[in-house]
Amino acid sequence: MSTVKPAPRPLQDDMRLRLVPVLIMILVVVGAAGWGVLLAGHVDAQAIGPAISQPSAKAASTVRVGGAPYGLAYDSGKGEVFVADYTSNDVSVINDTSNLVVAVIPVGVGPIRLAYDPLKGEVFVANHYSENVSVIADGNNTVVASVFIGSYPAGVAYDSADREVFVTWYPGYVSVLAASNNTVVATFSVAGGTNGDVYDSAKGEIFGADAGANRVSVIAGANHTVVAHVNVGSLPRQEAYDGMQGEVLVSNFDSDTVSVISDTTYSVESTAPTGSLPLGVAYDGGRGEIFVADNGSANVTVISATTDAVVATIPVGTGPTDVAYDGGKGEVFVTNFGSGNVSVISDASPSASGGGLFGLPGEWGWYALLGGIAAAVVILAVVASLRHRAGPGSGSR
């Protein structure tokens, strides 16, 4: 009886096996392309900002504080926000994890603005009617010093390079406190008077808003001299420093605008519109955005620091006066003078939260993961099927 030889493997079986690597390569390329599209969408959503990603953005919560809250300072060492309660003559301390008041500290009369010294863990409070500055130790939330300044101190800024605190007071003076021993080491005049102050860490300069002269004075921190004046809008009130762009942002109370000043040329590069009667300004380094408290329209205007265009308007309480950025939580705190509270705004949109898997926005990270698993299952199934059909020892010889 003759033995029948098995038929040779069909050529298409070997070709299928050879096509497996090609199939895998195609899936990898397609997956990479899809991943790129997702990432591109993620970046575009971040660039567009909350006007697109959060068209109905609003304050996430409010915190009841003392009477007529005005100024704010964020304490990065403790994760706390210090609030100057103007009419109750104290400072409320808010824990940024729970958004609860954890301490109330009596200070002088009419506390108006604050500055934080991270090296010593102290907060400096300008008391408008008691002509002094209260120094608070954030370790135990107690006043450790009271420094006489002069009439109606208003603005206060901390110079981290020289470890000095600059305090502006009526009718147009600046006193300089040594943070090491809380004593006044210099006093000089600034024509036109100044309101809010901000420190430019890259240049070692203090920018002070001269409300009476509609300009900003630039003070060298090293020698306490005025090195430039910059004309801005009507009745400039407060400033913020954008270290990424090298710019200082000034709210113009009567012009309903923010002037953007280059700290290199000392000139106004652009002007952005705001709501009614803008006061406090804060720079959000995490999003590259500027938050402006619009005192007359009870909202916060959000401006892109790159384009200087308005990207969102967020309702808050009555009479917002100041804004502070909490870099640890990605939140913005706003004092509402008329409401007696602080609004807490999350700056994170679905695209900026970083909460999605692989850093992708929202649920897209999970879609990418599940898609990858499905692709892997399909590939393994195809390979197993072809091997089963080919049998052991198959392959081209």
Buried (B, 14 or more C-beta within 10 A) or exposed (E): EEEEEEEEBEEEBBEBBEBBEEBBEEBEEEBEEBBEEBBEBBEEBBBBBBBBBBEEBBBEEBBEBBEBBBBBBBBEBBBBBBBBBBBBBBBBBBBBEEBEBEBBBEBBEBBBBBBBBEEBBBBBBBBBBBBBBBBBBBEEBEBEBBBEBBEBBBBBBBBBEBBBBBBBBBEBBBBBBBBEEBEBEEBEEBBBBBBBBBBBEEBBBBBBBBBBBBBBBBBBBEEBEBEBBBEBBEBBBBBBBBEEBBBBBBBBBBBBBBBBBBBEEBEBEBBBBBBEBBBBBBBBBBBBBBBBBBBBBBBBBBBBBEEBEBBBBBBBBEBBBBBBBBEBBBBBBBBBBBBBBBBBBBBBBBBBBEEBBEEBBBEBBEBBEEEBEEBEEEBEEBBEEBBEEBEEEBEEE
